[in-house]
Amino acid sequence: MVPPSTLPAPLNLPIREANQAFFFKYAFTLGKAYATFYKTGVKNIYHNFVASRHIQTLIDEKYQSSISSAAKAGGISRADFQLLTRNRHDVKRVPLFALVFMICGEFTPLVVLAISSVVPWTCRIPKQINADRLKLEERRKTSFRNLTMKTPVAGTGVQGLQRMQLLHISWSLGLSSSMWDYIGGRFPGLPNGILKRKVARRVEYLELDDRLIKKDGGVKAMEEEELKMACVERGIDVMGRDVHMLRMQMNAWLRSSEKVSVETLLLTRPAAWPSIPKML
């Protein structure tokens, strides 16, 4: 199982009593609850950093620093893989997030909704996570409506994808800031070279993660939040869907990925995958 320390800690907010004024007692208690949450999140980042060292050392010494080689050889579990991946994601964001927290203090929960990408995963509040997922799903729906190109033929690979296909994958998975949608005039989005690198990295990541999910017990072995995160990473909508439906969708993805490439799945709606979701 992926270590719980890689996920946000439970956020326990105080209940506001009837007729209780927001300032000052309740506001102080609320701010204290958020401060405790963020403090726990940062502690977990340090814990994950320490825990990931021996895994990284093993990969460095036995697999020439290649996570891909270690995963394909069965040298690491999905828990190891996700610990390394999430630790790298979070550690890079600690300095900027710490600066935001120092400046904004108790107003940080309001500010992070606008600058979500700078927040480590362990420090993301539920409202922020749900808002991000909702925006991503709306963005994906719009992108699918505008995507008129046929899916690539077998063997095309990321390097052979057209710009509109690269943009769709980037938009639907949130690989780049929406700010780029307004830059570039008639040709919005990141330059092709950067797009291809981002998409290629995500495709490689998903291929490895798919392999490790199957190896470590499949979809049934995944906890609810892990399942939701895996679905989001694959462009599967999660908002308003129960766990049973998400397991069906995830199983359909894993079966389909054995028949077509990951990039083809990302360019296709789930209803058109080779293996459609079925009742478990």
C-alpha positions in Angstrom: 0.0 0.0 0.0 1.2 3.5 -0.8 2.3 5.3 2.4 -0.6 7.4 3.8 2.1 10.1 4.5 2.1 10.9 0.8 -1.5 12.1 1.0 -2.9 15.1 2.8 -3.6 14.6 6.5 -7.1 14.7 7.8 -8.3 18.4 8.1 -10.2 18.7 11.4 -12.0 22.1 11.4 -13.8 23.5 14.4 -17.6 23.6 14.3 -19.0 27.2 14.5 -21.6 27.5 17.2 -25.0 29.1 16.5 -24.8 32.9 16.7 -21.0 32.7 17.3 -19.2 35.6 15.7 -16.5 34.8 13.2 -14.0 37.1 14.9 -12.0 36.6 17.1 -12.4 33.3 19.0 -13.6 31.2 16.1 -11.2 32.7 13.6 -8.3 32.0 15.9 -9.4 28.4 16.3 -9.9 28.0 12.6 -6.5 29.4 11.8 -4.9 27.1 14.4 -6.6 24.1 12.7 -5.2 25.0 9.3 -1.8 25.7 10.8 -1.7 22.3 12.3 -2.8 20.7 9.0 0.0 22.5 7.1 2.6 21.7 9.8 1.6 18.0 9.5 1.9 18.2 5.8 5.4 19.6 5.9 6.5 17.0 8.5 5.2 14.3 6.2 7.3 15.6 3.3 10.4 15.3 5.5 9.3 11.8 6.5 8.8 10.8 2.9 12.2 12.3 1.9 13.9 10.2 4.5 11.9 7.1 3.7 12.7 7.5 -0.1 16.5 7.6 0.4 17.1 3.9 0.7 14.8 3.2 -2.3 16.7 5.7 -4.4 20.0 4.3 -3.2 18.9 0.8 -4.4 17.9 2.2 -7.8 21.2 4.1 -8.1 23.3 1.1 -7.3 21.5 -1.7 -8.9 19.6 -0.1 -11.8 21.9 2.8 -12.8 19.6 5.4 -11.4 16.7 4.3 -13.7 13.3 4.0 -12.0 12.0 2.6 -15.2 14.5 -0.2 -15.2 13.8 -0.9 -11.6 10.1 -1.1 -12.1 10.3 -3.3 -15.2 12.7 -5.6 -13.4 10.3 -5.9 -10.4 12.9 -4.3 -8.1 10.4 -1.8 -6.7 6.7 -1.9 -5.7 4.1 0.6 -6.7 4.3 2.0 -3.1 8.0 2.6 -3.7 7.4 4.2 -7.1 4.7 6.5 -5.8 6.7 7.5 -2.8 9.6 8.5 -5.0 7.4 10.3 -7.5 5.3 12.2 -4.9 8.4 13.1 -2.8 10.1 14.7 -5.8 6.9 16.6 -6.6 6.5 17.9 -3.0 10.1 18.7 -2.2 10.4 21.1 -5.2 7.4 23.0 -3.9 8.3 23.4 -0.2 10.4 26.7 -0.6 7.8 28.6 -2.5 4.9 27.3 -0.4 6.8 28.2 2.8 7.2 31.7 1.5 3.4 31.9 0.8 2.6 30.7 4.2 5.0 33.1 5.9 3.4 36.1 4.0 -0.2 35.0 4.1 -0.4 33.2 7.4 -4.0 32.3 8.3 -5.2 33.5 4.8 -3.2 30.8 3.1 -6.2 28.5 2.6 -7.8 31.3 0.5 -4.7 32.1 -1.4 -3.8 28.6 -2.4 -7.0 28.2 -4.3 -5.6 30.6 -6.9 -2.0 29.2 -6.9 -2.7 25.6 -6.4 0.3 24.4 -8.4 2.8 25.7 -5.9 1.3 23.7 -3.0 2.8 20.3 -2.1 0.3 17.5 -2.3 0.5 16.7 1.4 -0.6 20.3 2.1 -3.6 20.5 -0.2 -7.0 21.0 1.6 -10.1 19.1 0.4 -11.7 22.2 -1.1 -8.6 22.9 -3.1 -8.4 19.3 -4.4 -12.0 19.2 -5.4 -11.8 22.6 -7.1 -8.8 21.5 -9.1 -10.4 18.3 -10.2 -13.6 20.1 -11.2 -11.7 22.7 -13.3 -9.7 19.9 -14.9 -12.8 17.9 -15.9 -14.5 21.0 -17.4 -11.3 21.7 -19.3 -11.2 18.1 -20.6 -14.8 18.3 -21.8 -14.1 21.4 -23.7 -11.0 19.9 -25.2 -12.8 16.7 -26.3 -15.4 18.8 -28.0 -12.8 20.6 -30.0 -10.7 17.5 -30.8 -11.7 16.5 -34.3 -8.6 14.5 -35.4 -8.7 10.7 -35.7 -6.8 8.7 -33.1 -3.2 7.9 -34.1 -2.4 4.7 -35.8 -0.6 1.9 -33.9 3.1 2.6 -33.4 2.8 6.4 -33.9 4.2 7.2 -30.4 4.3 10.7 -28.8 6.8 12.1 -31.3 4.3 11.4 -34.1 1.3 13.2 -32.5 -0.1 16.3 -34.1 0.0 19.6 -32.1 -3.8 19.5 -31.4 -3.4 16.0 -30.0 -0.5 17.1 -27.8 -2.5 20.1 -26.6 -5.5 17.9 -25.8 -3.5 15.6 -23.6 -1.8 18.5 -21.9 -5.1 20.3 -21.3 -7.0 17.2 -20.2 -4.4 16.1 -17.7 -3.3 19.5 -16.5 0.3 19.2 -17.6 0.7 22.9 -18.1 -0.8 26.1 -16.6 -4.0 27.4 -18.1 -2.2 30.7 -18.5 -0.7 29.3 -21.6 -4.1 29.1 -23.2 -4.0 32.9 -23.5 -0.5 33.2 -24.7 0.5 32.7 -28.3 -2.4 34.4 -30.2 -3.7 32.0 -32.9 -1.4 29.2 -31.5 -2.1 29.0 -27.8 -0.2 26.6 -25.5 3.3 25.6 -24.9 5.8 25.2 -27.9 5.7 21.7 -29.5 9.1 20.6 -28.2 8.1 21.3 -24.6 4.7 19.7 -25.1 6.2 16.5 -26.5 8.6 16.2 -23.5 5.7 16.7 -21.0 3.4 14.3 -22.7 6.2 11.7 -23.2 7.1 11.9 -19.5 3.4 11.4 -18.5 2.9 8.5 -20.9 6.1 6.8 -19.6 4.9 7.4 -16.0 1.4 5.9 -16.7 2.9 2.8 -18.5 5.1 2.1 -15.4 2.3 2.8 -13.0 -0.1 0.5 -14.9 2.5 -2.3 -14.8 2.9 -1.9 -11.0 -0.8 -1.7 -10.3 -1.3 -5.0 -12.0 1.7 -6.5 -10.2 0.6 -5.3 -6.7 -2.9 -6.6 -6.6 -4.8 -4.7 -9.2 -7.5 -2.1 -8.8 -9.2 -4.0 -6.0 -6.2 -3.5 -3.8 -6.3 0.3 -4.2 -7.7 2.6 -1.4 -10.4 5.1 -2.4 -8.1 8.2 -2.5 -5.4 6.3 -4.4 -8.0 5.1 -6.9 -9.2 8.7 -7.4 -5.7 10.0 -7.9 -4.9 7.2 -10.4 -8.1 8.1 -12.3 -7.4 11.8 -12.4 -3.9 11.1 -13.7 -5.5 9.1 -16.6 -8.1 11.7 -17.6 -11.0 9.8 -16.0 -13.6 11.9 -14.4 -14.1 11.4 -10.6 -16.4 14.1 -9.4 -19.8 12.9 -8.4 -18.9 9.2 -9.1 -18.9 6.5 -6.5 -15.9 4.1 -5.8 -17.6 1.2 -7.6 -17.8 3.2 -10.9 -14.2 4.4 -10.6 -13.0 0.8 -10.1 -14.9 -0.2 -13.3 -13.3 2.7 -15.2 -9.8 1.9 -13.9 -10.2 -1.7 -14.8 -11.3 -0.8 -18.3 -8.2 1.4 -18.7 -5.9 -1.4 -17.6 -7.5 -3.9 -20.0 -7.5 -1.4 -22.8 -3.8 -0.5 -22.3 -3.0 -4.0 -23.2 -4.5 -3.5 -26.7 -3.7 0.1 -27.6 -1.1 2.7 -26.5 -1.5 5.0 -23.6 -1.5 8.1 -25.8 -4.5 6.6 -27.8 -6.5 6.1 -24.6 -5.8 9.7 -23.6 -7.1 10.8 -26.9 -10.3 8.7 -26.7 -13.4 8.9 -24.5 -13.8 5.9 -22.1 -16.9 4.8 -24.0 -14.7 4.2 -27.1 -11.9 2.3 -25.4 -11.3 -1.3 -26.6 -12.5 -2.6 -23.2 -15.5 -0.6 -21.9 -16.3 -0.3 -18.2 -18.2 -3.4 -17.0 -19.9 -4.4 -13.8 -17.4 -6.0 -11.3 
